[in-house]
Amino acid sequence: MEEIERLRILIQHWIEHNKEHSQEYMRWAEKAKANNRRDLAAILNRLSAETERMNHLLDEALRLF
């Protein structure tokens, strides 16, 4: 397999992997909030949002293929 084809496959994998992480951050943010840890929930929510932003960049890269 050519390296560039492998990169395309990796980018697809990273996007899916990041989606899973983003969802997990949101689940834990809800748990933190339920335990009166809005400070932790806020950080986890930000992590989720940043992960989604990273996925937008990966989507841009993927479109270049």
PDB file as gemmi writes it, atoms N, CA and C in Angstrom:
CRYST1    1.000    1.000    1.000  90.00  90.00  90.00 P 1                      
ATOM      1  N   MET A   1       0.845  -1.179   0.000  1.00  0.00           N  
ATOM      2  CA  MET A   1       0.000   0.000   0.000  1.00  0.00           C  
ATOM      3  C   MET A   1       0.892   1.244   0.000  1.00  0.00           C  
ATOM      4  N   GLU A   2       0.544   2.190  -0.835  1.00  0.00           N  
ATOM      5  CA  GLU A   2       1.275   3.444  -0.867  1.00  0.00           C  
ATOM      6  C   GLU A   2       1.075   4.204   0.436  1.00  0.00           C  
ATOM      7  N   GLU A   3       2.087   4.977   0.800  1.00  0.00           N  
ATOM      8  CA  GLU A   3       1.982   5.748   2.050  1.00  0.00           C  
ATOM      9  C   GLU A   3       0.817   6.726   2.009  1.00  0.00           C  
ATOM     10  N   ILE A   4       0.588   7.351   0.865  1.00  0.00           N  
ATOM     11  CA  ILE A   4      -0.489   8.339   0.787  1.00  0.00           C  
ATOM     12  C   ILE A   4      -1.858   7.676   0.956  1.00  0.00           C  
ATOM     13  N   GLU A   5      -2.016   6.463   0.465  1.00  0.00           N  
ATOM     14  CA  GLU A   5      -3.262   5.719   0.668  1.00  0.00           C  
ATOM     15  C   GLU A   5      -3.403   5.331   2.136  1.00  0.00           C  
ATOM     16  N   ARG A   6      -2.304   4.964   2.730  1.00  0.00           N  
ATOM     17  CA  ARG A   6      -2.346   4.633   4.159  1.00  0.00           C  
ATOM     18  C   ARG A   6      -2.743   5.857   4.979  1.00  0.00           C  
ATOM     19  N   LEU A   7      -2.235   7.024   4.589  1.00  0.00           N  
ATOM     20  CA  LEU A   7      -2.595   8.259   5.282  1.00  0.00           C  
ATOM     21  C   LEU A   7      -4.092   8.525   5.179  1.00  0.00           C  
ATOM     22  N   ARG A   8      -4.677   8.313   4.009  1.00  0.00           N  
ATOM     23  CA  ARG A   8      -6.119   8.499   3.840  1.00  0.00           C  
ATOM     24  C   ARG A   8      -6.893   7.595   4.799  1.00  0.00           C  
ATOM     25  N   ILE A   9      -6.463   6.372   4.893  1.00  0.00           N  
ATOM     26  CA  ILE A   9      -7.111   5.413   5.796  1.00  0.00           C  
ATOM     27  C   ILE A   9      -6.929   5.833   7.253  1.00  0.00           C  
ATOM     28  N   LEU A  10      -5.740   6.292   7.593  1.00  0.00           N  
ATOM     29  CA  LEU A  10      -5.488   6.760   8.961  1.00  0.00           C  
ATOM     30  C   LEU A  10      -6.353   7.951   9.316  1.00  0.00           C  
ATOM     31  N   ILE A  11      -6.487   8.892   8.385  1.00  0.00           N  
ATOM     32  CA  ILE A  11      -7.313  10.071   8.660  1.00  0.00           C  
ATOM     33  C   ILE A  11      -8.755   9.646   8.927  1.00  0.00           C  
ATOM     34  N   GLN A  12      -9.276   8.720   8.138  1.00  0.00           N  
ATOM     35  CA  GLN A  12     -10.637   8.213   8.376  1.00  0.00           C  
ATOM     36  C   GLN A  12     -10.740   7.586   9.768  1.00  0.00           C  
ATOM     37  N   HIS A  13      -9.725   6.819  10.126  1.00  0.00           N  
ATOM     38  CA  HIS A  13      -9.699   6.182  11.445  1.00  0.00           C  
ATOM     39  C   HIS A  13      -9.665   7.233  12.553  1.00  0.00           C  
ATOM     40  N   TRP A  14      -8.820   8.240  12.380  1.00  0.00           N  
ATOM     41  CA  TRP A  14      -8.707   9.287  13.403  1.00  0.00           C  
ATOM     42  C   TRP A  14     -10.026  10.017  13.598  1.00  0.00           C  
ATOM     43  N   ILE A  15     -10.735  10.271  12.508  1.00  0.00           N  
ATOM     44  CA  ILE A  15     -12.035  10.952  12.607  1.00  0.00           C  
ATOM     45  C   ILE A  15     -13.000  10.121  13.451  1.00  0.00           C  
ATOM     46  N   GLU A  16     -13.096   8.847  13.149  1.00  0.00           N  
ATOM     47  CA  GLU A  16     -14.001   7.978  13.905  1.00  0.00           C  
ATOM     48  C   GLU A  16     -13.571   7.872  15.366  1.00  0.00           C  
ATOM     49  N   HIS A  17     -12.296   7.723  15.581  1.00  0.00           N  
ATOM     50  CA  HIS A  17     -11.760   7.609  16.943  1.00  0.00           C  
ATOM     51  C   HIS A  17     -12.054   8.890  17.730  1.00  0.00           C  
ATOM     52  N   ASN A  18     -11.865  10.042  17.095  1.00  0.00           N  
ATOM     53  CA  ASN A  18     -12.138  11.314  17.765  1.00  0.00           C  
ATOM     54  C   ASN A  18     -13.616  11.467  18.107  1.00  0.00           C  
ATOM     55  N   LYS A  19     -14.498  10.989  17.224  1.00  0.00           N  
ATOM     56  CA  LYS A  19     -15.935  11.057  17.520  1.00  0.00           C  
ATOM     57  C   LYS A  19     -16.256  10.279  18.793  1.00  0.00           C  
ATOM     58  N   GLU A  20     -15.646   9.115  18.925  1.00  0.00           N  
ATOM     59  CA  GLU A  20     -15.857   8.311  20.135  1.00  0.00           C  
ATOM     60  C   GLU A  20     -15.360   9.052  21.373  1.00  0.00           C  
ATOM     61  N   HIS A  21     -14.188   9.654  21.264  1.00  0.00           N  
ATOM     62  CA  HIS A  21     -13.658  10.418  22.399  1.00  0.00           C  
ATOM     63  C   HIS A  21     -14.561  11.594  22.744  1.00  0.00           C  
ATOM     64  N   SER A  22     -15.012  12.307  21.742  1.00  0.00           N  
ATOM     65  CA  SER A  22     -15.877  13.463  21.979  1.00  0.00           C  
ATOM     66  C   SER A  22     -17.138  13.056  22.723  1.00  0.00           C  
ATOM     67  N   GLN A  23     -17.746  11.962  22.300  1.00  0.00           N  
ATOM     68  CA  GLN A  23     -18.949  11.469  22.973  1.00  0.00           C  
ATOM     69  C   GLN A  23     -18.650  11.056  24.408  1.00  0.00           C  
ATOM     70  N   GLU A  24     -17.506  10.447  24.609  1.00  0.00           N  
ATOM     71  CA  GLU A  24     -17.121  10.017  25.962  1.00  0.00           C  
ATOM     72  C   GLU A  24     -16.903  11.227  26.877  1.00  0.00           C  
ATOM     73  N   TYR A  25     -16.269  12.266  26.343  1.00  0.00           N  
ATOM     74  CA  TYR A  25     -16.084  13.499  27.135  1.00  0.00           C  
ATOM     75  C   TYR A  25     -17.433  14.055  27.563  1.00  0.00           C  
ATOM     76  N   MET A  26     -18.404  14.040  26.647  1.00  0.00           N  
ATOM     77  CA  MET A  26     -19.732  14.568  26.972  1.00  0.00           C  
ATOM     78  C   MET A  26     -20.420  13.721  28.046  1.00  0.00           C  
ATOM     79  N   ARG A  27     -20.284  12.401  27.931  1.00  0.00           N  
ATOM     80  CA  ARG A  27     -20.874  11.533  28.965  1.00  0.00           C  
ATOM     81  C   ARG A  27     -20.281  11.840  30.343  1.00  0.00           C  
ATOM     82  N   TRP A  28     -18.964  11.993  30.384  1.00  0.00           N  
ATOM     83  CA  TRP A  28     -18.324  12.265  31.663  1.00  0.00           C  
ATOM     84  C   TRP A  28     -18.619  13.677  32.146  1.00  0.00           C  
ATOM     85  N   ALA A  29     -18.820  14.592  31.241  1.00  0.00           N  
ATOM     86  CA  ALA A  29     -19.207  15.950  31.641  1.00  0.00           C  
ATOM     87  C   ALA A  29     -20.549  15.920  32.358  1.00  0.00           C  
ATOM     88  N   GLU A  30     -21.479  15.127  31.854  1.00  0.00           N  
ATOM     89  CA  GLU A  30     -22.785  14.997  32.505  1.00  0.00           C  
ATOM     90  C   GLU A  30     -22.640  14.391  33.897  1.00  0.00           C  
ATOM     91  N   LYS A  31     -21.776  13.398  34.023  1.00  0.00           N  
ATOM     92  CA  LYS A  31     -21.556  12.776  35.336  1.00  0.00           C  
ATOM     93  C   LYS A  31     -20.921  13.771  36.304  1.00  0.00           C  
ATOM     94  N   ALA A  32     -19.970  14.540  35.806  1.00  0.00           N  
ATOM     95  CA  ALA A  32     -19.326  15.548  36.661  1.00  0.00           C  
ATOM     96  C   ALA A  32     -20.360  16.587  37.110  1.00  0.00           C  
ATOM     97  N   LYS A  33     -21.186  17.025  36.174  1.00  0.00           N  
ATOM     98  CA  LYS A  33     -22.228  18.000  36.488  1.00  0.00           C  
ATOM     99  C   LYS A  33     -23.196  17.440  37.527  1.00  0.00           C  
ATOM    100  N   ALA A  34     -23.568  16.174  37.387  1.00  0.00           N  
ATOM    101  CA  ALA A  34     -24.486  15.534  38.338  1.00  0.00           C  
ATOM    102  C   ALA A  34     -23.877  15.437  39.732  1.00  0.00           C  
ATOM    103  N   ASN A  35     -22.554  15.494  39.789  1.00  0.00           N  
ATOM    104  CA  ASN A  35     -21.854  15.438  41.075  1.00  0.00           C  
ATOM    105  C   ASN A  35     -21.363  16.816  41.512  1.00  0.00           C  
ATOM    106  N   ASN A  36     -22.056  17.837  41.022  1.00  0.00           N  
ATOM    107  CA  ASN A  36     -21.767  19.230  41.398  1.00  0.00           C  
ATOM    108  C   ASN A  36     -20.328  19.650  41.079  1.00  0.00           C  
ATOM    109  N   ARG A  37     -19.782  19.105  40.000  1.00  0.00           N  
ATOM    110  CA  ARG A  37     -18.440  19.498  39.553  1.00  0.00           C  
ATOM    111  C   ARG A  37     -18.534  20.180  38.193  1.00  0.00           C  
ATOM    112  N   ARG A  38     -19.199  21.331  38.223  1.00  0.00           N  
ATOM    113  CA  ARG A  38     -19.383  22.093  36.983  1.00  0.00           C  
ATOM    114  C   ARG A  38     -18.046  22.539  36.399  1.00  0.00           C  
ATOM    115  N   ASP A  39     -17.043  22.699  37.257  1.00  0.00           N  
ATOM    116  CA  ASP A  39     -15.721  23.079  36.772  1.00  0.00           C  
ATOM    117  C   ASP A  39     -15.146  21.988  35.871  1.00  0.00           C  
ATOM    118  N   LEU A  40     -15.235  20.753  36.313  1.00  0.00           N  
ATOM    119  CA  LEU A  40     -14.765  19.628  35.505  1.00  0.00           C  
ATOM    120  C   LEU A  40     -15.644  19.440  34.264  1.00  0.00           C  
ATOM    121  N   ALA A  41     -16.947  19.599  34.446  1.00  0.00           N  
ATOM    122  CA  ALA A  41     -17.870  19.453  33.318  1.00  0.00           C  
ATOM    123  C   ALA A  41     -17.546  20.467  32.222  1.00  0.00           C  
ATOM    124  N   ALA A  42     -17.230  21.686  32.625  1.00  0.00           N  
ATOM    125  CA  ALA A  42     -16.914  22.725  31.648  1.00  0.00           C  
ATOM    126  C   ALA A  42     -15.669  22.360  30.835  1.00  0.00           C  
ATOM    127  N   ILE A  43     -14.669  21.839  31.500  1.00  0.00           N  
ATOM    128  CA  ILE A  43     -13.441  21.441  30.796  1.00  0.00           C  
ATOM    129  C   ILE A  43     -13.723  20.278  29.847  1.00  0.00           C  
ATOM    130  N   LEU A  44     -14.480  19.309  30.305  1.00  0.00           N  
ATOM    131  CA  LEU A  44     -14.811  18.169  29.454  1.00  0.00           C  
ATOM    132  C   LEU A  44     -15.646  18.596  28.247  1.00  0.00           C  
ATOM    133  N   ASN A  45     -16.548  19.543  28.456  1.00  0.00           N  
ATOM    134  CA  ASN A  45     -17.325  20.075  27.335  1.00  0.00           C  
ATOM    135  C   ASN A  45     -16.420  20.791  26.340  1.00  0.00           C  
ATOM    136  N   ARG A  46     -15.454  21.531  26.849  1.00  0.00           N  
ATOM    137  CA  ARG A  46     -14.496  22.203  25.960  1.00  0.00           C  
ATOM    138  C   ARG A  46     -13.655  21.192  25.199  1.00  0.00           C  
ATOM    139  N   LEU A  47     -13.244  20.125  25.875  1.00  0.00           N  
ATOM    140  CA  LEU A  47     -12.485  19.067  25.201  1.00  0.00           C  
ATOM    141  C   LEU A  47     -13.299  18.462  24.061  1.00  0.00           C  
ATOM    142  N   SER A  48     -14.559  18.237  24.308  1.00  0.00           N  
ATOM    143  CA  SER A  48     -15.427  17.686  23.271  1.00  0.00           C  
ATOM    144  C   SER A  48     -15.498  18.637  22.075  1.00  0.00           C  
ATOM    145  N   ALA A  49     -15.690  19.907  22.349  1.00  0.00           N  
ATOM    146  CA  ALA A  49     -15.781  20.901  21.276  1.00  0.00           C  
ATOM    147  C   ALA A  49     -14.473  20.993  20.497  1.00  0.00           C  
ATOM    148  N   GLU A  50     -13.353  20.983  21.194  1.00  0.00           N  
ATOM    149  CA  GLU A  50     -12.053  21.048  20.519  1.00  0.00           C  
ATOM    150  C   GLU A  50     -11.805  19.809  19.672  1.00  0.00           C  
ATOM    151  N   THR A  51     -12.245  18.678  20.153  1.00  0.00           N  
ATOM    152  CA  THR A  51     -12.101  17.438  19.395  1.00  0.00           C  
ATOM    153  C   THR A  51     -12.914  17.527  18.108  1.00  0.00           C  
ATOM    154  N   GLU A  52     -14.105  18.092  18.192  1.00  0.00           N  
ATOM    155  CA  GLU A  52     -14.928  18.268  16.998  1.00  0.00           C  
ATOM    156  C   GLU A  52     -14.266  19.246  16.028  1.00  0.00           C  
ATOM    157  N   ARG A  53     -13.657  20.284  16.553  1.00  0.00           N  
ATOM    158  CA  ARG A  53     -12.926  21.232  15.681  1.00  0.00           C  
ATOM    159  C   ARG A  53     -11.770  20.528  14.979  1.00  0.00           C  
ATOM    160  N   MET A  54     -11.082  19.677  15.711  1.00  0.00           N  
ATOM    161  CA  MET A  54      -9.989  18.912  15.114  1.00  0.00           C  
ATOM    162  C   MET A  54     -10.534  18.022  13.996  1.00  0.00           C  
ATOM    163  N   ASN A  55     -11.700  17.454  14.207  1.00  0.00           N  
ATOM    164  CA  ASN A  55     -12.297  16.611  13.174  1.00  0.00           C  
ATOM    165  C   ASN A  55     -12.640  17.408  11.921  1.00  0.00           C  
ATOM    166  N   HIS A  56     -13.014  18.672  12.077  1.00  0.00           N  
ATOM    167  CA  HIS A  56     -13.274  19.499  10.905  1.00  0.00           C  
ATOM    168  C   HIS A  56     -12.003  19.645  10.068  1.00  0.00           C  
ATOM    169  N   LEU A  57     -10.868  19.818  10.739  1.00  0.00           N  
ATOM    170  CA  LEU A  57      -9.597  19.903  10.021  1.00  0.00           C  
ATOM    171  C   LEU A  57      -9.268  18.582   9.341  1.00  0.00           C  
ATOM    172  N   LEU A  58      -9.509  17.486  10.030  1.00  0.00           N  
ATOM    173  CA  LEU A  58      -9.272  16.180   9.423  1.00  0.00           C  
ATOM    174  C   LEU A  58     -10.192  15.950   8.229  1.00  0.00           C  
ATOM    175  N   ASP A  59     -11.433  16.413   8.324  1.00  0.00           N  
ATOM    176  CA  ASP A  59     -12.355  16.324   7.188  1.00  0.00           C  
ATOM    177  C   ASP A  59     -11.818  17.111   5.994  1.00  0.00           C  
ATOM    178  N   GLU A  60     -11.273  18.298   6.265  1.00  0.00           N  
ATOM    179  CA  GLU A  60     -10.672  19.098   5.197  1.00  0.00           C  
ATOM    180  C   GLU A  60      -9.533  18.330   4.543  1.00  0.00           C  
ATOM    181  N   ALA A  61      -8.697  17.715   5.355  1.00  0.00           N  
ATOM    182  CA  ALA A  61      -7.579  16.932   4.823  1.00  0.00           C  
ATOM    183  C   ALA A  61      -8.096  15.778   3.983  1.00  0.00           C  
ATOM    184  N   LEU A  62      -9.121  15.109   4.454  1.00  0.00           N  
ATOM    185  CA  LEU A  62      -9.678  13.967   3.746  1.00  0.00           C  
ATOM    186  C   LEU A  62     -10.239  14.369   2.378  1.00  0.00           C  
ATOM    187  N   ARG A  63     -10.832  15.559   2.325  1.00  0.00           N  
ATOM    188  CA  ARG A  63     -11.377  16.033   1.045  1.00  0.00           C  
ATOM    189  C   ARG A  63     -10.285  16.266   0.003  1.00  0.00           C  
ATOM    190  N   LEU A  64      -9.053  16.423   0.427  1.00  0.00           N  
ATOM    191  CA  LEU A  64      -7.948  16.614  -0.505  1.00  0.00           C  
ATOM    192  C   LEU A  64      -7.575  15.344  -1.257  1.00  0.00           C  
ATOM    193  N   PHE A  65      -8.085  14.221  -0.798  1.00  0.00           N  
ATOM    194  CA  PHE A  65      -7.826  12.970  -1.484  1.00  0.00           C  
ATOM    195  C   PHE A  65      -8.816  12.822  -2.611  1.00  0.00           C  
TER     196      PHE A  65                                                      
END                                                                             
